[in-house]
Amino acid sequence: MQISAAVVQEVGAPFTVVDVDIDDPAPDEVLVQIAGAGLCHTDIAVQHGHMPFPLPGVLGHEGSGTVVEVGADVKSVAVGDQVAISFNSCEACPHCLKGEPAYCHGFLEYNFGGTRPDGSSGLASAGTKLGSNFFGQSSLATHALAHERNVVKLPPGTPVELAGPLGCGVQTGAGAVMNSLAVQPGSTVVVAGAGGVGLSAVMAAVVREASSIIAVDLLESRRKLATELGATHVIDPKAGPLSEQIREILPAGADYAVDTTAIVPVVEQLLAALGMRGALGLLGVPADPQAAFTIGLFQPPMLGLTIRGIVEGDSNPQTFIPYLLDLHSQGKFPFDKLITTMPLAQINEAVEAQHRGEVLKAVLTP
C-alpha cells in the first residue's frame, strides 16, 4: 500500500512529504489511518542527531486515528476503532510485568531501533528501506503501523484528531505530577518550561489541588496561558535569579519542581529553590547528551531532597490516557487548549512556528 509520509533524509535535513510504501500489518500490528500527529521536541531532537534513530526515516510518536486493518493475532482492537498511539514496550521484562512499561528494559530498542523486533522495517521509499517503528508507530504520515500493545482505544466522543499528544507529551507532563512525584493537595509546585509538557504538568497540579503552582517561561504568551490553565504565579527568568524569584513567592522553598527545559542553569536554580524534603523531576531532553549539572553533596541529605529522572510520566498508557480523557470530559484537564492543528504538508512551517513560540503544540493533520 502507498501512503504519504514526512521523511527526514539525513541529520539536519528538513522533513519532506513523499510517497512511501507500507507493509501489511504483522500478526501483532494494526494499521491506523492517522487523523492527527503531535509534533514533539523528541522528533526535532532526532532530526538534528541529538538522539539515535536510523535515517532516512519517518518520525512521529503522538499519533491518533482509526484502525483500518489488524494483524491475525490482534484481539483488543478492531477495524473502525479510534485509537491513540503511545510508546512501545516489550510486555515481558520485569518492569513491564510490574505495569511500568515506561521503564521497559528494551525501551531504546523498541522505540528508537528503527525496525520491528524481527529487523524488518515496514516502510520503504523508491526501494530504499526507511527507519520506521519510531516509538512503535512513525505517525507523521497518512497511515502508521502500530502494535496492539501501544494503541489505546478511545472512548466515544473523543476528538480523535487531538488525542495523539496524550500518547507522549501530555502524559509525560501530567504523569510527572500525578504518578512520578505524586503531588499532594495543599503542596507547592514549580514548573520550568511552559510548553506542552510543562503546561500539562500545570493542569495536573490543578487536579491534584496544589496550593501554589508557579510556571516559569521566557515567553509572555506562554505565561499568560499558564495562568489561564490554573497557575497561581508566573515567572519570567529574565527578571532575576530564578531561585530568588521562587523564594519571594515561597520563602520556605518549593515542595516539588518539574524541569522540562534540560538547561543546566535552570536545573541548578530549581534545586536551590527546593524546601525541606523537596523533590525535583527531570523530564527534558538536553541538546548535548553530555550535559551535566552540579549539586553539592551537603544539600540533598541535609534537606532530604529527591532528584529523579522521569520517562513518559511513569505512565501505563492503557490506563492513564483514559483517565486523562475522563478528566477532560469533566472540564478538569483542557489539554485541547494547548493544540493548534496544521496540515502535514506544512510540517516544516510547524517546526519553525513551535521554535518561535507562536504555536505551543502543533498537531499535523493528513
Secondary structure, 3 states (H helix, E strand, C coil): CEEEEEEECCCCCCEEEEEEEECCCCCCEEEEEEEEEECCHHHHHHHCCCCCCCCCEECCCCEEEEEEEECCCCCCCCCCCEEEECCCCCCCCHHHHCCCHHHCCCHHHHHHCCCCCCCCCCEEECCEECECCHHHCCCCECEEEEEHHHEEECCCCCCHHHCHHHHCHHHHHHHHHHHHCCCCCCCEEEEECCCHHHHHHHHHHHHCCCCEEEEECCCHHHHHHHHHCCCCEEECHHHCCHHHHHHHHCCCCEEEEEECCCCHHHHHHHHHCEEEEEEEEECCCCCCCCCCCCCCCCHHHHHCCEEEECCHHHCCHHHHHHHHHHHHHCCCCCHHHHEEEEEHHHHHHHHHHHHHCCCCEEEEEC
